[in-house]
């Protein structure tokens, strides 16, 4: 079985975590496939938006604990080496992806699975959607960028509560907290809604979207001076694109702009 399905059409790449029998738990094989595929997509100009989802009834329940237990039983001196080897590169690539990422979160997103969803720019959920910061339940701290994303999404106090108490968050609460961008009424509408949003984004000014993402990364952790410098750099890059020139001309001519992602 192919553990990561990749389908590309009309500028949108859909990545489907494909281990439904284990609720898409993250084996080494799946983590390597996801890491390497994200690297490829970041450099592919034909891909202008990404949808991340899971096969079956769950988005992703996190680390494959059977595989992890085997490492513990083997006496490995570094049973959590996967954090540096796999999770951290995946986190960096998703957070710094120069094009929009939409997570279609059907069912549970737990542990590292929740971390993956939180790294998306937009998260679409339905009645079955749930999040669980499961790490403390198995005696671990958070990983997969959750310490960074969760505080930005819900604030420090709520992040402490969710991470330490490790209680499930249902779809309604997730929407209220801002963990979901859009909550649809029917689980069957999740992937369609995600693809519709991705299609809209794929038809937009891709370079500008990437620069907006970079600006916000700098602004969230930097000084005002660093944010202003990032803005100046971003505008210089965007100002030199055909999308900017063409869309300004379309605006002047009172026409609808067409963006080509360059």
Residue, then its C-alpha position, 0 to 999 in steps of 0.5 A: x500500500x502507498x502510505x502517502x497518496x499524491x494527486x495534482x490537478x489544476x494547480x492543487x496538490x492533494x496529499x492523503x495520509x493513507x494508513x486508514x487501518x491504523x487511523x493514519x498513524x505516522x510510521x517512519x515510512x509515512x513521515x519520510x514520504x511526507x517530508x520528501x514530498x513537501x520538499x518537492x512541492x515547495x519547489x514545484x511552480x505548477x503547484x500553487x496550493x496544497x490540501x492535506x487530509x487523511x484516508x478513512x475515518x480519522x485525519x491522523x492520530x499521531x505517532x505509530x506507537x507500535x513502531x515506537x514501542x518496538x524501538x523502546x523494546x530494542x533498547x535504542x538510546x535515542x527512541x525519539x530521534x524521529x523528532x529531529x530526523x522527521x518531524x522537525x523538517x516536516x514542520x519547517x517545510x509546512x510552516x515556511x511553504x511558499x504557497x497556501x496549505x489547507x487541512x481537511x480534518x475529518x475525524x480525530x487529529x491527535x498528537x503529531x496529527x494535530x500538530x500537522x493540522x495546526x501548521x496548515x494555513x486553513x483548517x476545514x472540519x465537520x461534526x466528527x472533527x476533534x483535536x487531542x494534544x495526546x503527548x502528556x498521556x504517554x509521558x511526553x512533551x509536545x512536538x510537531x511544532x505544537x508548542x509554537x502553533x498552539x500558543x499562536x492559535x489559542x493563546x498561552x493559557x489555553x495552550x497550557x490547558x490543552x497540552x497538560x490536561x490532554x483533553x479532547x476538543x470537539x468540533x464546536x469548541x475547536x471552531x470557537x477557539x480558532x483551531x478550525x477556519x471553517x466548520x461545515x455541517x456534514x463530514x462529507x462536505x469537508x474535502x469538497x470545501x477544502x478543495x474549493x478553497x484550495x482552488x480559489x487560492x491556486x488561482x490567486x497571486x501565489x508569490x504574494x501569498x508566500x510573501x504574506x506568510x513569510x511576513x507573518x512568521x517574521x512579525x510573530x517572533x521579531x521586532x517592529x524593525x524586523x517586520x518592517x524590513x520583511x515587508x519592504x523585502x516582500x513588496x520588492x519581490x511582489x512588485x517585480x512579478x507579472x501578477x502585480x503588473x497585470x492585476x494593476x492594469x486590470x484594475x485600471x481597466x476595470x477588468x477582473x485580474x487573472x493571476x498566473x503565479x509568477 
